[in-house]
């Protein structure tokens, strides 16, 4: 142990003198305790995200030794790696990586922030190591952080919260792009590069959904989001469960398959970081599906004369057998479920308490899907009480109407739970629950604005329809009735002469007599009386006289 770290590790007796050179962490209850974290630890890419969370937890456990006037025999942090991992919600390998980085000297050659002293029992068995935390000097920039933040948030979200807290303390406005520029990749081909702006927006949304920050969108300087950092969540956050060992023999179905791990972050890589291992790039053909080792390569075996190959049994179950000519495929009975046993966490059982009597009738596959959906929402920050209240209210409304409940029972209650019982109803705000803010019980302001805007648009559309409708024309004045007068009958003319008289008149006709008849009665009457031969010459002479050459 170096001289500087030994001086820091010694118990302080008084507050004055040399004791004022460092910032002390007060030993309090875990819900109220806070520690000082140096700015050089969480800024830049020198330390990983896990190292920041591990330092906060180890410094909190070592506060009883470093506090002034403490007992010199007080032990430092003696928690095992598994205990630290369970408290921080991380895997043991991630905690070991953080301890390794903290036990090394700083990038500028400064003293390490942690010092580990291994110890063993008298018989040679290993014991938990002692870990000493170096306190932050007063001449370095530091931030006082509640310990519950490191226990509730994942390492990356914790680091983002620290940057937002630093920006709030210094009065600097921050954007999603600026926040992403302070966070870096620590593994993979993009190690040392900052995160993308999309990831910065997602981290802000995750912290807002979990209640650790409050965003007033477009309310800050030049349209930035006004960020308010909370030292405690505004609503209940689901507790992080310890990692489950998938290799345990007594676990028929691991709970980790049902609940999405909060620390899994596959938005900036090719896949999730599963228990800090590497992704498989090649298939292992030496293992069968049931765990037996052997060579699964397919090859033909030649006929060896008197020892022909044995017949292969390709018998299949009812699902894959060919149906007979007089047998339908649907006549076979469905096979029973032979998959792994189902295990749900206590939080999932607590959410399913309102429909507990309906669970025996749900198939294991659908029940597993329900557990996965509940685990996904719990990992996203939705509290257990909120999910239980949501499912209770909707199931009570369903059972209040007998036909609807009977229809759901005749169908599949599991599908109703997945499709109608668990999904959140409301606006885009995560705190909205069917038009009501869950934390306060008041009407959601965004839903109220949407409803008011919809009413305004409906009223405007109704007014527009009334304005566009044509006004009825005034009725035309009544027209007076039409009186039809009978047409007067023509006056009877003289009776036409008979054939004998016409012959006599034609024989005694003279040009003067024909012209006189034309002048008095017209050409038709003159033709009927004297004939065409006598009348036409006079008609021609009249036209010639009227049109002289």
ABEGO torsion letter per residue (X at the ends): XBAAAAAAABBBABABEAAAABBBBBBBBAAABBBBBBAAAABEAABBAAAAAAAAAAAAAAAAAABBGBBAABBBBABBAAAAAAAAGBBAAAAAAAAAAAABBBAAGBBBABBBBBBBBAAGBBBBBBBBBBBBBAABBBBBBBAAAAAABBAAAAAAAAAAAAAAAAGBBBBAAAAAAABBBABEAABGBBBBAAAAAAAAAAAAAAGABBBBBGABBGGBBBBBBBABBABBBBBBBBBBBAABAABABBAAAABBBAABBAAABABBBBGGBBBBABBBAABBAAGBBEBABBBBBBBBEABBBBBBBABBBAAABBBBAABBAAABBBBBBABBBBBBBAAAAAAAAAAAAAAAABBAAAAAAAAAAAAAAAAAGBBAAAAAAAAAAAAAAAAABAAAAAAAAABBAAAAAAAAAABBBEBABAABBGGBBAAAGBBBAAAAAAAAAAAAAAAAAAAAAAAABBBBBBBBBBBBBBBBBBBBBBBBBBBBBBAAAAAAAAAABBAAAAAAAAAAAEAAAAAAAAEAAAAAAAAAAAAAAABBX
